[in-house]
Amino acid sequence: MKMELIATATFGLEALVKREIIALGYEVLKTENGKVTFMGDERAIVRANLWLRCADRVLLKMGEFRAEESEELFQIVKGMPWEELIPIDGKFTVLVSTVKSKLRSEPISQKTVKKAIVERLADFYGIDYFDETGAAYTVKLTLLKDIATVTVDTTGAGLNKRGYRIHTVPAPVKETLAAAMVQLSFWKPGKMLIDLCCGSGTIPIEAALIGRNIAPGLLRSFASEEWDLIPEKVWKEERKAAYSSIDYETPLDIRACDIDGKAIQASLKNAEEAGADPDIEFRRCDMKDYLDPETLPEYGVIIINPPYGERIGNRRGIEKIYRTLSEFMEKRKDWSVFLITSDNKLEKEGFGRKADRRRKLYNGRLQVCYYQFHGARPGGDNKLDGVGKTNSGNNPGSGQRK
């Protein structure tokens, strides 16, 4: 059954999510702030949840319409085929958000939508009481400038919850953002990748998952696994296909360090949980000791999420990090450096040069900038090696899947 699906995304990552969806073989209908709408079937729900690295959730779109009054909202929602999705014992909740709409009261709209669904199901099943002991369905009504979008969450816990981060440290970077940082660096197997402030290891672990073509959702479950809409065998088939797509042969050279011993311990345990520990070298040390220009190979990539000052760390320590990286780039012009921070003084006071590219992103609710300093590519061209291409790692088999 063809349906519209929405992959939600943190602001700034929509283009990456779009590429991932296209790589999975699905037609993208439109890309907007915070979401990418695409066409798919029941199997697409499974694949998107298993394979999307940068998206936050996968939503099943039930409808989109203008609604300025509660009665209008009630009648349109009641007219939707809820019985095709929610069984007689289904447990469903309704969440509402409203922005610049005449229907300003979220509690009133929540009650309106809940009542509409209950009446629709009561008429279909011929009952007036629901046990709600079965699978869970989270219905979301979003009202933006009087346009109502009704969706059902297929994911459950956000897609950043990969399942491997069992140990954490202060101010971690989300897994989805870490995966985006790796993809935006255009790193690929065959190059060394170094994270100099690895924290709980999220960036190198996500790089290893990409390098090995491991589906990021393999270690977890999803809300829609319990739905009657998707046969259990589809989940089994797609997980089996994902396991068969893992690349165990390609050599990876991923390294990470941190001056905090507890961070290294957390990284090691998380990497082991993710199955990425054989592919990452973790080391406790000062980054200056790690960046020896004489011993590192040609054409590598540094990705770093340093302390922001307002989160952790202090200005003197941050400036030391900038100075170390700047000195390294002067000596090794073949290396690229990618750094995420909320510090708007980085270029002028930290590096003394402008970044080749900047990208506004969000780490949680904190607005940050992803600064990209491109090293020379092989052959002497100073353009970034791989610009215009993305190593997304989304390849659940040969050929496109519709």
Buried (B, 14 or more C-beta within 10 A) or exposed (E): EEBBBBBBBBEBBBBBBBBBBBBBBBEBEEBEEBBBBBBBBBBBBBBBBBBBBBBBBBBBBBBEEEBEEBEBBBEBBBEBEBBEBBBBEBBBEBBBEBEEBEBEEBEBBBBBBBBBBBBBBEEBBEEEEBEBEBBBBBBBBBBEEBEBBBBBBBBBEBBBBBBBBEBBBEBBBBBBBBBBBBBBBBBBBEBBBBBBBBBBBBBBBBBBBBBBBBBBBBBBEBBBBBBEBBEEEBBEEBBEBBEEBBEEEEEBBBBBBBBBEEBBBBBBBBBBBBBBBEBBEBEBEEBBEBBEEEEBEEBBBBBBBBBBBEEBBEEEEBBBBBBBBBEBBEEBEBBBBBBBBBBEBBBEEBBEEEBBBEBEBBBEEEEBBBBBBBBBBEEEEEEBBBEEEBBBBBBBEEEEBE
